[in-house]
Amino acid sequence: MIRRASAAFVRRRTWLERTGILIALTFGVAYGADGGVGSIADGVYTEAQADAGEPLYAKHCLTCHDKKYFRERLKLWHGQSLEVFFMTMATTMPENSPGLLYDEEYVDILAYILSISRYASGDEPLVATDGSFDRILIGAPAR
């Protein structure tokens, strides 16, 4: 029981931290001065991450967001950093229990979203904690 409570505490703390960052981003606070150095079209996730994200997506996302939802939705985020998209997703979803999942689970879901939205995978995994999301811009997939 203590272990579960501890995990819930960590999740709640992380959720609060992410909410603070999201609020800062919403009100225009600069969060990454370099403006981005890559694109989600550059193969920023691994197939293993997308495979791990598929059952999580089915369990937590599919009831509201069918698999075609994000193809068009990502176009609305064009030019934004992946950090903004990730923080929005991680702090507001699933709708009935925002911040429910661990960061790694949200990352795997994000990899799956990129996969079903026709973005190519790569050799390096997405890592939410290293600051790289802020240097990856959302753009059109390679055709």
N, CA, C and O atoms as CSV, one atom per row, in Angstrom:
chain,resi,resn,atom,element,x,y,z
A,1,MET,N,N,0.818,-1.198,0.000
A,1,MET,CA,C,0.000,0.000,0.000
A,1,MET,C,C,0.859,1.258,0.000
A,1,MET,O,O,0.539,2.225,-0.692
A,2,ILE,N,N,1.930,1.257,0.756
A,2,ILE,CA,C,2.814,2.415,0.797
A,2,ILE,C,C,3.415,2.665,-0.574
A,2,ILE,O,O,3.534,3.813,-1.002
A,3,ARG,N,N,3.789,1.612,-1.258
A,3,ARG,CA,C,4.376,1.739,-2.583
A,3,ARG,C,C,3.410,2.431,-3.549
A,3,ARG,O,O,3.821,3.304,-4.312
A,4,ARG,N,N,2.146,2.053,-3.521
A,4,ARG,CA,C,1.146,2.646,-4.398
A,4,ARG,C,C,0.932,4.120,-4.060
A,4,ARG,O,O,0.856,4.961,-4.956
A,5,ALA,N,N,0.836,4.428,-2.777
A,5,ALA,CA,C,0.654,5.814,-2.364
A,5,ALA,C,C,1.849,6.651,-2.802
A,5,ALA,O,O,1.684,7.791,-3.237
A,6,SER,N,N,3.032,6.102,-2.691
A,6,SER,CA,C,4.227,6.810,-3.105
A,6,SER,C,C,4.201,7.099,-4.594
A,6,SER,O,O,4.539,8.205,-5.017
A,7,ALA,N,N,3.803,6.116,-5.399
A,7,ALA,CA,C,3.712,6.312,-6.844
A,7,ALA,C,C,2.667,7.362,-7.171
A,7,ALA,O,O,2.874,8.184,-8.064
A,8,ALA,N,N,1.534,7.346,-6.453
A,8,ALA,CA,C,0.488,8.342,-6.687
A,8,ALA,C,C,1.001,9.735,-6.346
A,8,ALA,O,O,0.705,10.697,-7.055
A,9,PHE,N,N,1.767,9.848,-5.267
A,9,PHE,CA,C,2.340,11.133,-4.895
A,9,PHE,C,C,3.278,11.645,-5.984
A,9,PHE,O,O,3.218,12.817,-6.358
A,10,VAL,N,N,4.141,10.774,-6.490
A,10,VAL,CA,C,5.080,11.166,-7.542
A,10,VAL,C,C,4.313,11.604,-8.787
A,10,VAL,O,O,4.646,12.619,-9.398
A,11,ARG,N,N,3.276,10.832,-9.165
A,11,ARG,CA,C,2.466,11.204,-10.323
A,11,ARG,C,C,1.820,12.556,-10.130
A,11,ARG,O,O,1.815,13.371,-11.052
A,12,ARG,N,N,1.272,12.816,-8.949
A,12,ARG,CA,C,0.598,14.086,-8.668
A,12,ARG,C,C,1.597,15.224,-8.727
A,12,ARG,O,O,1.314,16.264,-9.321
A,13,ARG,N,N,2.778,15.040,-8.112
A,13,ARG,CA,C,3.800,16.083,-8.145
A,13,ARG,C,C,4.221,16.376,-9.576
A,13,ARG,O,O,4.337,17.537,-9.971
A,14,THR,N,N,4.448,15.326,-10.350
A,14,THR,CA,C,4.834,15.498,-11.744
A,14,THR,C,C,3.739,16.217,-12.509
A,14,THR,O,O,4.023,17.095,-13.323
A,15,TRP,N,N,2.497,15.854,-12.256
A,15,TRP,CA,C,1.370,16.499,-12.930
A,15,TRP,C,C,1.345,17.988,-12.603
A,15,TRP,O,O,1.114,18.810,-13.488
A,16,LEU,N,N,1.580,18.342,-11.344
A,16,LEU,CA,C,1.594,19.749,-10.962
A,16,LEU,C,C,2.745,20.497,-11.635
A,16,LEU,O,O,2.573,21.632,-12.079
A,17,GLU,N,N,3.907,19.868,-11.711
A,17,GLU,CA,C,5.038,20.488,-12.394
A,17,GLU,C,C,4.709,20.723,-13.866
A,17,GLU,O,O,4.983,21.797,-14.401
A,18,ARG,N,N,4.124,19.719,-14.521
A,18,ARG,CA,C,3.769,19.858,-15.934
A,18,ARG,C,C,2.724,20.944,-16.131
A,18,ARG,O,O,2.776,21.683,-17.114
A,19,THR,N,N,1.778,21.047,-15.209
A,19,THR,CA,C,0.747,22.074,-15.311
A,19,THR,C,C,1.381,23.454,-15.232
A,19,THR,O,O,0.994,24.358,-15.974
A,20,GLY,N,N,2.346,23.625,-14.346
A,20,GLY,CA,C,3.040,24.906,-14.242
A,20,GLY,C,C,3.761,25.272,-15.520
A,20,GLY,O,O,3.725,26.427,-15.945
A,21,ILE,N,N,4.410,24.312,-16.134
A,21,ILE,CA,C,5.099,24.566,-17.398
A,21,ILE,C,C,4.089,24.902,-18.488
A,21,ILE,O,O,4.318,25.811,-19.286
A,22,LEU,N,N,2.981,24.179,-18.527
A,22,LEU,CA,C,1.950,24.438,-19.533
A,22,LEU,C,C,1.391,25.848,-19.383
A,22,LEU,O,O,1.171,26.539,-20.377
A,23,ILE,N,N,1.164,26.271,-18.156
A,23,ILE,CA,C,0.665,27.628,-17.932
A,23,ILE,C,C,1.685,28.648,-18.415
A,23,ILE,O,O,1.320,29.633,-19.056
A,24,ALA,N,N,2.955,28.422,-18.117
A,24,ALA,CA,C,3.999,29.329,-18.581
A,24,ALA,C,C,4.037,29.393,-20.101
A,24,ALA,O,O,4.182,30.472,-20.676
A,25,LEU,N,N,3.907,28.245,-20.752
A,25,LEU,CA,C,3.918,28.217,-22.211
A,25,LEU,C,C,2.704,28.926,-22.790
A,25,LEU,O,O,2.806,29.621,-23.801
A,26,THR,N,N,1.564,28.749,-22.152
A,26,THR,CA,C,0.334,29.363,-22.626
A,26,THR,C,C,0.425,30.877,-22.586
A,26,THR,O,O,-0.099,31.551,-23.472
A,27,PHE,N,N,1.079,31.416,-21.578
A,27,PHE,CA,C,1.172,32.859,-21.445
A,27,PHE,C,C,2.432,33.445,-22.064
A,27,PHE,O,O,2.809,34.577,-21.762
A,28,GLY,N,N,3.078,32.679,-22.926
A,28,GLY,CA,C,4.155,33.217,-23.741
A,28,GLY,C,C,5.520,33.263,-23.104
A,28,GLY,O,O,6.398,33.952,-23.622
A,29,VAL,N,N,5.744,32.576,-22.023
A,29,VAL,CA,C,7.071,32.548,-21.423
A,29,VAL,C,C,7.971,31.708,-22.315
A,29,VAL,O,O,7.610,30.592,-22.687
A,30,ALA,N,N,9.131,32.232,-22.659
A,30,ALA,CA,C,10.051,31.491,-23.524
A,30,ALA,C,C,10.518,30.233,-22.826
A,30,ALA,O,O,10.985,30.284,-21.689
A,31,TYR,N,N,10.397,29.131,-23.486
A,31,TYR,CA,C,10.793,27.844,-22.910
A,31,TYR,C,C,11.638,27.104,-23.921
A,31,TYR,O,O,11.238,26.053,-24.424
A,32,GLY,N,N,12.784,27.636,-24.216
A,32,GLY,CA,C,13.645,27.035,-25.226
A,32,GLY,C,C,14.047,28.090,-26.231
A,32,GLY,O,O,13.395,28.258,-27.261
A,33,ALA,N,N,15.093,28.782,-25.941
A,33,ALA,CA,C,15.479,29.938,-26.734
A,33,ALA,C,C,15.946,29.609,-28.135
A,33,ALA,O,O,15.919,30.484,-29.000
A,34,ASP,N,N,16.374,28.383,-28.395
A,34,ASP,CA,C,16.921,28.092,-29.716
A,34,ASP,C,C,15.859,27.935,-30.795
A,34,ASP,O,O,16.202,27.850,-31.974
A,35,GLY,N,N,14.559,27.894,-30.424
A,35,GLY,CA,C,13.488,27.867,-31.410
A,35,GLY,C,C,13.327,26.535,-32.119
A,35,GLY,O,O,12.542,26.444,-33.063
A,36,GLY,N,N,14.022,25.527,-31.709
A,36,GLY,CA,C,13.872,24.207,-32.309
A,36,GLY,C,C,15.006,23.878,-33.262
A,36,GLY,O,O,15.480,24.742,-34.000
A,37,VAL,N,N,15.432,22.646,-33.242
A,37,VAL,CA,C,16.531,22.234,-34.111
A,37,VAL,C,C,16.185,21.032,-34.970
A,37,VAL,O,O,16.987,20.610,-35.803
A,38,GLY,N,N,15.020,20.489,-34.777
A,38,GLY,CA,C,14.621,19.320,-35.548
A,38,GLY,C,C,13.125,19.317,-35.759
A,38,GLY,O,O,12.428,20.264,-35.395
A,39,SER,N,N,12.644,18.251,-36.345
A,39,SER,CA,C,11.229,18.122,-36.647
A,39,SER,C,C,10.770,16.708,-36.304
A,39,SER,O,O,11.571,15.774,-36.285
A,40,ILE,N,N,9.486,16.560,-36.035
A,40,ILE,CA,C,8.957,15.223,-35.782
A,40,ILE,C,C,9.040,14.359,-37.038
A,40,ILE,O,O,8.870,13.142,-36.965
A,41,ALA,N,N,9.296,14.972,-38.177
A,41,ALA,CA,C,9.467,14.218,-39.422
A,41,ALA,C,C,10.862,13.589,-39.520
A,41,ALA,O,O,11.149,12.872,-40.478
A,42,ASP,N,N,11.724,13.851,-38.541
A,42,ASP,CA,C,13.100,13.360,-38.558
A,42,ASP,C,C,13.280,11.999,-37.901
A,42,ASP,O,O,14.416,11.591,-37.660
A,43,GLY,N,N,12.206,11.284,-37.604
A,43,GLY,CA,C,12.335,9.973,-36.956
A,43,GLY,C,C,12.746,10.108,-35.506
A,43,GLY,O,O,13.824,9.654,-35.121
A,44,VAL,N,N,11.900,10.727,-34.694
A,44,VAL,CA,C,12.268,11.066,-33.323
A,44,VAL,C,C,11.825,10.036,-32.278
A,44,VAL,O,O,12.046,10.238,-31.084
A,45,TYR,N,N,11.212,8.952,-32.711
A,45,TYR,CA,C,10.779,7.908,-31.790
A,45,TYR,C,C,11.203,6.555,-32.362
A,45,TYR,O,O,11.573,6.455,-33.532
A,46,THR,N,N,11.145,5.530,-31.537
A,46,THR,CA,C,11.483,4.190,-32.026
A,46,THR,C,C,10.204,3.376,-32.237
A,46,THR,O,O,9.157,3.670,-31.660
A,47,GLU,N,N,10.316,2.360,-33.067
A,47,GLU,CA,C,9.182,1.466,-33.291
A,47,GLU,C,C,8.787,0.777,-31.988
A,47,GLU,O,O,7.603,0.536,-31.753
A,48,ALA,N,N,9.758,0.458,-31.144
A,48,ALA,CA,C,9.467,-0.180,-29.858
A,48,ALA,C,C,8.591,0.725,-28.991
A,48,ALA,O,O,7.686,0.245,-28.309
A,49,GLN,N,N,8.856,2.024,-29.016
A,49,GLN,CA,C,8.024,2.955,-28.257
A,49,GLN,C,C,6.604,2.993,-28.811
A,49,GLN,O,O,5.635,2.977,-28.052
A,50,ALA,N,N,6.486,3.042,-30.121
A,50,ALA,CA,C,5.157,3.055,-30.734
A,50,ALA,C,C,4.406,1.765,-30.413
A,50,ALA,O,O,3.206,1.794,-30.142
A,51,ASP,N,N,5.110,0.637,-30.444
A,51,ASP,CA,C,4.487,-0.646,-30.104
A,51,ASP,C,C,4.012,-0.645,-28.651
A,51,ASP,O,O,2.934,-1.157,-28.347
A,52,ALA,N,N,4.809,-0.074,-27.761
A,52,ALA,CA,C,4.417,0.011,-26.351
A,52,ALA,C,C,3.256,0.974,-26.153
A,52,ALA,O,O,2.450,0.799,-25.239
A,53,GLY,N,N,3.168,1.987,-27.001
A,53,GLY,CA,C,2.106,2.974,-26.883
A,53,GLY,C,C,0.756,2.518,-27.410
A,53,GLY,O,O,-0.281,3.048,-27.011
A,54,GLU,N,N,0.765,1.533,-28.308
A,54,GLU,CA,C,-0.502,1.093,-28.916
A,54,GLU,C,C,-1.528,0.607,-27.891
A,54,GLU,O,O,-2.665,1.077,-27.922
A,55,PRO,N,N,-1.181,-0.311,-26.983
A,55,PRO,CA,C,-2.193,-0.742,-26.007
A,55,PRO,C,C,-2.588,0.368,-25.026
A,55,PRO,O,O,-3.727,0.406,-24.561
A,56,LEU,N,N,-1.654,1.267,-24.711
A,56,LEU,CA,C,-1.984,2.398,-23.846
A,56,LEU,C,C,-2.973,3.328,-24.541
A,56,LEU,O,O,-3.921,3.813,-23.925
A,57,TYR,N,N,-2.743,3.569,-25.823
A,57,TYR,CA,C,-3.653,4.392,-26.625
A,57,TYR,C,C,-5.037,3.743,-26.666
A,57,TYR,O,O,-6.051,4.417,-26.484
A,58,ALA,N,N,-5.070,2.434,-26.905
A,58,ALA,CA,C,-6.342,1.711,-26.964
A,58,ALA,C,C,-7.096,1.829,-25.641
A,58,ALA,O,O,-8.318,1.979,-25.631
A,59,LYS,N,N,-6.380,1.762,-24.546
A,59,LYS,CA,C,-7.007,1.793,-23.222
A,59,LYS,C,C,-7.430,3.194,-22.790
A,59,LYS,O,O,-8.504,3.363,-22.213
A,60,HIS,N,N,-6.590,4.211,-23.066
A,60,HIS,CA,C,-6.815,5.533,-22.498
A,60,HIS,C,C,-7.261,6.606,-23.493
A,60,HIS,O,O,-7.732,7.664,-23.077
A,61,CYS,N,N,-7.123,6.355,-24.798
A,61,CYS,CA,C,-7.347,7.425,-25.771
A,61,CYS,C,C,-8.408,7.113,-26.825
A,61,CYS,O,O,-9.149,7.996,-27.258
A,62,LEU,N,N,-8.469,5.868,-27.223
A,62,LEU,CA,C,-9.258,5.483,-28.393
A,62,LEU,C,C,-10.748,5.768,-28.261
A,62,LEU,O,O,-11.414,5.991,-29.271
A,63,THR,N,N,-11.281,5.768,-27.067
A,63,THR,CA,C,-12.715,6.036,-26.920
A,63,THR,C,C,-13.083,7.447,-27.368
A,63,THR,O,O,-14.216,7.684,-27.789
A,64,CYS,N,N,-12.154,8.374,-27.284
A,64,CYS,CA,C,-12.421,9.757,-27.705
A,64,CYS,C,C,-11.700,10.144,-28.992
A,64,CYS,O,O,-12.191,10.988,-29.741
A,65,HIS,N,N,-10.550,9.543,-29.259
A,65,HIS,CA,C,-9.714,9.936,-30.393
A,65,HIS,C,C,-9.456,8.737,-31.285
A,65,HIS,O,O,-8.618,7.892,-30.971
A,66,ASP,N,N,-10.180,8.660,-32.404
A,66,ASP,CA,C,-9.922,7.542,-33.310
A,66,ASP,C,C,-8.538,7.703,-33.930
A,66,ASP,O,O,-7.904,8.749,-33.785
A,67,LYS,N,N,-8.083,6.684,-34.605
A,67,LYS,CA,C,-6.698,6.669,-35.099
A,67,LYS,C,C,-6.417,7.726,-36.161
A,67,LYS,O,O,-5.252,8.046,-36.398
A,68,LYS,N,N,-7.427,8.274,-36.801
A,68,LYS,CA,C,-7.220,9.318,-37.815
A,68,LYS,C,C,-7.253,10.726,-37.221
A,68,LYS,O,O,-6.929,11.697,-37.905
A,69,TYR,N,N,-7.635,10.837,-35.979
A,69,TYR,CA,C,-7.810,12.132,-35.324
A,69,TYR,C,C,-6.553,13.007,-35.384
A,69,TYR,O,O,-6.639,14.199,-35.682
A,70,PHE,N,N,-5.413,12.427,-35.105
A,70,PHE,CA,C,-4.205,13.233,-34.968
A,70,PHE,C,C,-3.558,13.635,-36.288
A,70,PHE,O,O,-2.751,14.565,-36.305
A,71,ARG,N,N,-3.877,12.979,-37.377
A,71,ARG,CA,C,-3.309,13.386,-38.668
A,71,ARG,C,C,-3.653,14.843,-38.957
A,71,ARG,O,O,-2.787,15.627,-39.346
A,72,GLU,N,N,-4.903,15.194,-38.769
A,72,GLU,CA,C,-5.325,16.583,-38.984
A,72,GLU,C,C,-4.987,17.464,-37.794
A,72,GLU,O,O,-4.619,18.626,-37.969
A,73,ARG,N,N,-5.105,16.931,-36.598
A,73,ARG,CA,C,-4.859,17.703,-35.389
A,73,ARG,C,C,-3.419,18.218,-35.332
A,73,ARG,O,O,-3.188,19.359,-34.932
A,74,LEU,N,N,-2.458,17.397,-35.725
A,74,LEU,CA,C,-1.058,17.821,-35.688
A,74,LEU,C,C,-0.785,18.981,-36.637
A,74,LEU,O,O,0.131,19.768,-36.396
A,75,LYS,N,N,-1.558,19.102,-37.708
A,75,LYS,CA,C,-1.401,20.240,-38.623
A,75,LYS,C,C,-1.691,21.557,-37.902
A,75,LYS,O,O,-1.090,22.584,-38.218
A,76,LEU,N,N,-2.596,21.527,-36.949
A,76,LEU,CA,C,-2.916,22.731,-36.185
A,76,LEU,C,C,-1.772,23.146,-35.259
A,76,LEU,O,O,-1.689,24.301,-34.840
A,77,TRP,N,N,-0.900,22.202,-34.946
A,77,TRP,CA,C,0.232,22.453,-34.065
A,77,TRP,C,C,1.504,22.768,-34.852
A,77,TRP,O,O,2.571,22.920,-34.257
A,78,HIS,N,N,1.408,22.869,-36.168
A,78,HIS,CA,C,2.578,23.100,-37.019
A,78,HIS,C,C,3.380,24.307,-36.521
A,78,HIS,O,O,2.832,25.387,-36.302
A,79,GLY,N,N,4.685,24.097,-36.349
A,79,GLY,CA,C,5.573,25.165,-35.896
A,79,GLY,C,C,5.747,25.220,-34.386
A,79,GLY,O,O,6.666,25.882,-33.905
A,80,GLN,N,N,4.896,24.549,-33.627
A,80,GLN,CA,C,5.027,24.501,-32.174
A,80,GLN,C,C,6.063,23.440,-31.803
A,80,GLN,O,O,6.339,22.527,-32.581
A,81,SER,N,N,6.621,23.572,-30.628
A,81,SER,CA,C,7.556,22.541,-30.180
A,81,SER,C,C,6.775,21.317,-29.716
A,81,SER,O,O,5.625,21.423,-29.291
A,82,LEU,N,N,7.404,20.176,-29.802
A,82,LEU,CA,C,6.797,18.943,-29.329
A,82,LEU,C,C,6.535,19.025,-27.829
A,82,LEU,O,O,5.630,18.366,-27.317
A,83,GLU,N,N,7.319,19.827,-27.129
A,83,GLU,CA,C,7.137,20.021,-25.688
A,83,GLU,C,C,5.744,20.573,-25.385
A,83,GLU,O,O,5.082,20.109,-24.457
A,84,VAL,N,N,5.303,21.545,-26.151
A,84,VAL,CA,C,3.984,22.143,-25.924
A,84,VAL,C,C,2.896,21.094,-26.126
A,84,VAL,O,O,1.980,20.982,-25.312
A,85,PHE,N,N,2.994,20.336,-27.198
A,85,PHE,CA,C,2.015,19.286,-27.476
A,85,PHE,C,C,2.031,18.236,-26.367
A,85,PHE,O,O,0.980,17.847,-25.857
A,86,PHE,N,N,3.225,17.781,-25.999
A,86,PHE,CA,C,3.367,16.759,-24.967
A,86,PHE,C,C,2.801,17.242,-23.638
A,86,PHE,O,O,2.061,16.511,-22.980
A,87,MET,N,N,3.138,18.455,-23.239
A,87,MET,CA,C,2.664,18.979,-21.959
A,87,MET,C,C,1.141,19.121,-21.964
A,87,MET,O,O,0.488,18.843,-20.959
A,88,THR,N,N,0.587,19.544,-23.070
A,88,THR,CA,C,-0.862,19.653,-23.172
A,88,THR,C,C,-1.501,18.275,-23.025
A,88,THR,O,O,-2.460,18.099,-22.273
A,89,MET,N,N,-0.959,17.304,-23.751
A,89,MET,CA,C,-1.483,15.950,-23.681
A,89,MET,C,C,-1.346,15.381,-22.263
A,89,MET,O,O,-2.299,14.815,-21.727
A,90,ALA,N,N,-0.183,15.529,-21.670
A,90,ALA,CA,C,0.095,14.914,-20.374
A,90,ALA,C,C,-0.635,15.579,-19.216
A,90,ALA,O,O,-0.837,14.949,-18.178
A,91,THR,N,N,-1.029,16.822,-19.368
A,91,THR,CA,C,-1.712,17.510,-18.268
A,91,THR,C,C,-3.222,17.543,-18.427
A,91,THR,O,O,-3.930,17.897,-17.484
A,92,THR,N,N,-3.731,17.183,-19.600
A,92,THR,CA,C,-5.178,17.252,-19.811
A,92,THR,C,C,-5.811,15.916,-20.174
A,92,THR,O,O,-7.036,15.824,-20.256
A,93,MET,N,N,-5.015,14.888,-20.391
A,93,MET,CA,C,-5.541,13.595,-20.814
A,93,MET,C,C,-5.091,12.489,-19.869
A,93,MET,O,O,-4.025,12.609,-19.264
A,94,PRO,N,N,-5.850,11.436,-19.723
A,94,PRO,CA,C,-7.195,11.277,-20.271
A,94,PRO,C,C,-8.165,12.247,-19.602
A,94,PRO,O,O,-7.982,12.643,-18.451
A,95,GLU,N,N,-9.175,12.610,-20.335
A,95,GLU,CA,C,-10.090,13.663,-19.888
A,95,GLU,C,C,-10.692,13.381,-18.518
A,95,GLU,O,O,-10.856,14.302,-17.717
A,96,ASN,N,N,-11.019,12.140,-18.240
A,96,ASN,CA,C,-11.643,11.806,-16.961
A,96,ASN,C,C,-10.643,11.689,-15.812
A,96,ASN,O,O,-11.043,11.557,-14.655
A,97,SER,N,N,-9.334,11.738,-16.123
A,97,SER,CA,C,-8.321,11.614,-15.078
A,97,SER,C,C,-6.986,12.188,-15.567
A,97,SER,O,O,-6.024,11.441,-15.739
A,98,PRO,N,N,-6.918,13.506,-15.793
A,98,PRO,CA,C,-5.695,14.110,-16.338
A,98,PRO,C,C,-4.467,13.814,-15.487
A,98,PRO,O,O,-4.524,13.830,-14.258
A,99,GLY,N,N,-3.358,13.546,-16.164
A,99,GLY,CA,C,-2.104,13.280,-15.469
A,99,GLY,C,C,-2.028,11.896,-14.845
A,99,GLY,O,O,-1.138,11.634,-14.035
A,100,LEU,N,N,-2.935,11.015,-15.204
A,100,LEU,CA,C,-3.015,9.679,-14.624
A,100,LEU,C,C,-1.779,8.829,-14.893
A,100,LEU,O,O,-1.365,8.045,-14.038
A,101,LEU,N,N,-1.197,8.978,-16.064
A,101,LEU,CA,C,-0.131,8.085,-16.499
A,101,LEU,C,C,1.249,8.622,-16.120
A,101,LEU,O,O,1.405,9.796,-15.786
A,102,TYR,N,N,2.225,7.753,-16.178
A,102,TYR,CA,C,3.616,8.153,-15.975
A,102,TYR,C,C,4.142,8.805,-17.248
A,102,TYR,O,O,3.622,8.558,-18.336
A,103,ASP,N,N,5.168,9.635,-17.114
A,103,ASP,CA,C,5.749,10.308,-18.280
A,103,ASP,C,C,6.108,9.321,-19.384
A,103,ASP,O,O,5.852,9.578,-20.561
A,104,GLU,N,N,6.700,8.197,-19.004
A,104,GLU,CA,C,7.111,7.208,-20.009
A,104,GLU,C,C,5.919,6.674,-20.787
A,104,GLU,O,O,6.029,6.388,-21.980
A,105,GLU,N,N,4.779,6.538,-20.115
A,105,GLU,CA,C,3.572,6.065,-20.791
A,105,GLU,C,C,3.049,7.114,-21.765
A,105,GLU,O,O,2.623,6.784,-22.872
A,106,TYR,N,N,3.081,8.372,-21.352
A,106,TYR,CA,C,2.681,9.449,-22.267
A,106,TYR,C,C,3.629,9.513,-23.468
A,106,TYR,O,O,3.189,9.747,-24.593
A,107,VAL,N,N,4.914,9.307,-23.236
A,107,VAL,CA,C,5.886,9.300,-24.327
A,107,VAL,C,C,5.581,8.168,-25.301
A,107,VAL,O,O,5.622,8.367,-26.515
A,108,ASP,N,N,5.277,6.987,-24.780
A,108,ASP,CA,C,4.949,5.858,-25.650
A,108,ASP,C,C,3.669,6.134,-26.448
A,108,ASP,O,O,3.589,5.804,-27.631
A,109,ILE,N,N,2.685,6.733,-25.806
A,109,ILE,CA,C,1.459,7.109,-26.526
A,109,ILE,C,C,1.784,8.126,-27.604
A,109,ILE,O,O,1.272,8.027,-28.719
A,110,LEU,N,N,2.623,9.098,-27.293
A,110,LEU,CA,C,3.021,10.090,-28.286
A,110,LEU,C,C,3.724,9.429,-29.463
A,110,LEU,O,O,3.475,9.790,-30.613
A,111,ALA,N,N,4.592,8.474,-29.193
A,111,ALA,CA,C,5.266,7.742,-30.274
A,111,ALA,C,C,4.243,7.015,-31.135
A,111,ALA,O,O,4.357,7.011,-32.361
A,112,TYR,N,N,3.257,6.409,-30.513
A,112,TYR,CA,C,2.217,5.722,-31.272
A,112,TYR,C,C,1.407,6.713,-32.111
A,112,TYR,O,O,1.071,6.423,-33.260
A,113,ILE,N,N,1.094,7.872,-31.546
A,113,ILE,CA,C,0.373,8.918,-32.287
A,113,ILE,C,C,1.182,9.329,-33.519
A,113,ILE,O,O,0.627,9.466,-34.610
A,114,LEU,N,N,2.479,9.525,-33.348
A,114,LEU,CA,C,3.322,9.885,-34.497
A,114,LEU,C,C,3.332,8.759,-35.522
A,114,LEU,O,O,3.316,9.011,-36.727
A,115,SER,N,N,3.359,7.537,-35.052
A,115,SER,CA,C,3.361,6.378,-35.945
A,115,SER,C,C,2.083,6.313,-36.784
A,115,SER,O,O,2.157,6.169,-38.004
A,116,ILE,N,N,0.925,6.416,-36.153
A,116,ILE,CA,C,-0.337,6.326,-36.893
A,116,ILE,C,C,-0.617,7.582,-37.711
A,116,ILE,O,O,-1.498,7.590,-38.571
A,117,SER,N,N,0.142,8.645,-37.435
A,117,SER,CA,C,0.006,9.881,-38.214
A,117,SER,C,C,1.008,9.934,-39.360
A,117,SER,O,O,1.194,10.974,-39.992
A,118,ARG,N,N,1.649,8.801,-39.618
A,118,ARG,CA,C,2.555,8.607,-40.748
A,118,ARG,C,C,3.899,9.315,-40.623
A,118,ARG,O,O,4.501,9.686,-41.631
A,119,TYR,N,N,4.369,9.501,-39.404
A,119,TYR,CA,C,5.721,10.011,-39.190
A,119,TYR,C,C,6.642,8.809,-39.033
A,119,TYR,O,O,6.313,7.854,-38.329
A,120,ALA,N,N,7.767,8.858,-39.675
A,120,ALA,CA,C,8.707,7.734,-39.658
A,120,ALA,C,C,9.361,7.592,-38.281
A,120,ALA,O,O,9.579,8.577,-37.575
A,121,SER,N,N,9.662,6.359,-37.923
A,121,SER,CA,C,10.405,6.094,-36.692
A,121,SER,C,C,11.892,6.283,-36.968
A,121,SER,O,O,12.315,6.441,-38.113
A,122,GLY,N,N,12.669,6.262,-35.900
A,122,GLY,CA,C,14.118,6.410,-36.020
A,122,GLY,C,C,14.830,5.456,-35.097
A,122,GLY,O,O,14.237,4.504,-34.589
A,123,ASP,N,N,16.097,5.712,-34.882
A,123,ASP,CA,C,16.930,4.844,-34.051
A,123,ASP,C,C,16.986,5.284,-32.595
A,123,ASP,O,O,17.265,4.472,-31.713
A,124,GLU,N,N,16.724,6.551,-32.336
A,124,GLU,CA,C,16.810,7.090,-30.980
A,124,GLU,C,C,15.419,7.252,-30.385
A,124,GLU,O,O,14.512,7.741,-31.059
A,125,PRO,N,N,15.237,6.846,-29.125
A,125,PRO,CA,C,13.916,6.977,-28.495
A,125,PRO,C,C,13.614,8.412,-28.082
A,125,PRO,O,O,14.515,9.213,-27.834
A,126,LEU,N,N,12.336,8.708,-28.016
A,126,LEU,CA,C,11.892,9.958,-27.415
A,126,LEU,C,C,12.166,9.888,-25.921
A,126,LEU,O,O,11.923,8.857,-25.293
A,127,VAL,N,N,12.665,10.967,-25.352
A,127,VAL,CA,C,12.919,11.031,-23.918
A,127,VAL,C,C,12.398,12.372,-23.427
A,127,VAL,O,O,12.907,13.426,-23.807
A,128,ALA,N,N,11.386,12.320,-22.584
A,128,ALA,CA,C,10.732,13.544,-22.129
A,128,ALA,C,C,11.547,14.325,-21.120
A,128,ALA,O,O,11.337,15.528,-20.969
A,129,THR,N,N,12.459,13.688,-20.433
A,129,THR,CA,C,13.145,14.345,-19.328
A,129,THR,C,C,14.458,15.017,-19.698
A,129,THR,O,O,15.079,15.643,-18.839
A,130,ASP,N,N,14.902,14.910,-20.943
A,130,ASP,CA,C,16.206,15.473,-21.289
A,130,ASP,C,C,16.132,16.850,-21.953
A,130,ASP,O,O,17.159,17.382,-22.376
A,131,GLY,N,N,14.947,17.428,-22.049
A,131,GLY,CA,C,14.793,18.744,-22.663
A,131,GLY,C,C,14.741,18.737,-24.173
A,131,GLY,O,O,14.596,19.795,-24.785
A,132,SER,N,N,14.857,17.574,-24.794
A,132,SER,CA,C,14.894,17.517,-26.257
A,132,SER,C,C,13.557,17.832,-26.907
A,132,SER,O,O,13.532,18.279,-28.054
A,133,PHE,N,N,12.444,17.614,-26.213
A,133,PHE,CA,C,11.128,17.902,-26.804
A,133,PHE,C,C,11.015,19.365,-27.208
A,133,PHE,O,O,10.340,19.707,-28.180
A,134,ASP,N,N,11.681,20.215,-26.452
A,134,ASP,CA,C,11.612,21.648,-26.730
A,134,ASP,C,C,12.369,22.008,-28.006
A,134,ASP,O,O,12.153,23.083,-28.565
A,135,ARG,N,N,13.248,21.130,-28.473
A,135,ARG,CA,C,14.035,21.392,-29.676
A,135,ARG,C,C,13.509,20.630,-30.892
A,135,ARG,O,O,14.160,20.589,-31.936
A,136,ILE,N,N,12.327,20.027,-30.749
A,136,ILE,CA,C,11.712,19.289,-31.857
A,136,ILE,C,C,10.433,20.014,-32.241
A,136,ILE,O,O,9.536,20.186,-31.415
A,137,LEU,N,N,10.353,20.434,-33.486
A,137,LEU,CA,C,9.165,21.150,-33.951
A,137,LEU,C,C,8.185,20.205,-34.629
A,137,LEU,O,O,8.569,19.200,-35.226
A,138,ILE,N,N,6.924,20.551,-34.522
A,138,ILE,CA,C,5.886,19.793,-35.214
A,138,ILE,C,C,5.797,20.319,-36.630
A,138,ILE,O,O,5.642,21.520,-36.850
A,139,GLY,N,N,5.895,19.417,-37.583
A,139,GLY,CA,C,5.835,19.757,-38.997
A,139,GLY,C,C,5.172,18.656,-39.769
A,139,GLY,O,O,4.739,17.657,-39.195
A,140,ALA,N,N,5.088,18.826,-41.054
A,140,ALA,CA,C,4.439,17.837,-41.916
A,140,ALA,C,C,5.295,16.583,-42.034
A,140,ALA,O,O,6.523,16.667,-42.038
A,141,PRO,N,N,4.650,15.410,-42.130
A,141,PRO,CA,C,5.418,14.189,-42.326
A,141,PRO,C,C,6.023,14.143,-43.720
A,141,PRO,O,O,5.487,14.727,-44.661
A,142,ALA,N,N,7.136,13.449,-43.840
A,142,ALA,CA,C,7.747,13.263,-45.158
A,142,ALA,C,C,6.829,12.393,-46.006
A,142,ALA,O,O,6.213,11.461,-45.490
A,143,ARG,N,N,6.733,12.675,-47.255
A,143,ARG,CA,C,5.826,11.924,-48.145
A,143,ARG,C,C,6.585,10.882,-48.897
A,143,ARG,O,O,6.002,10.148,-49.695
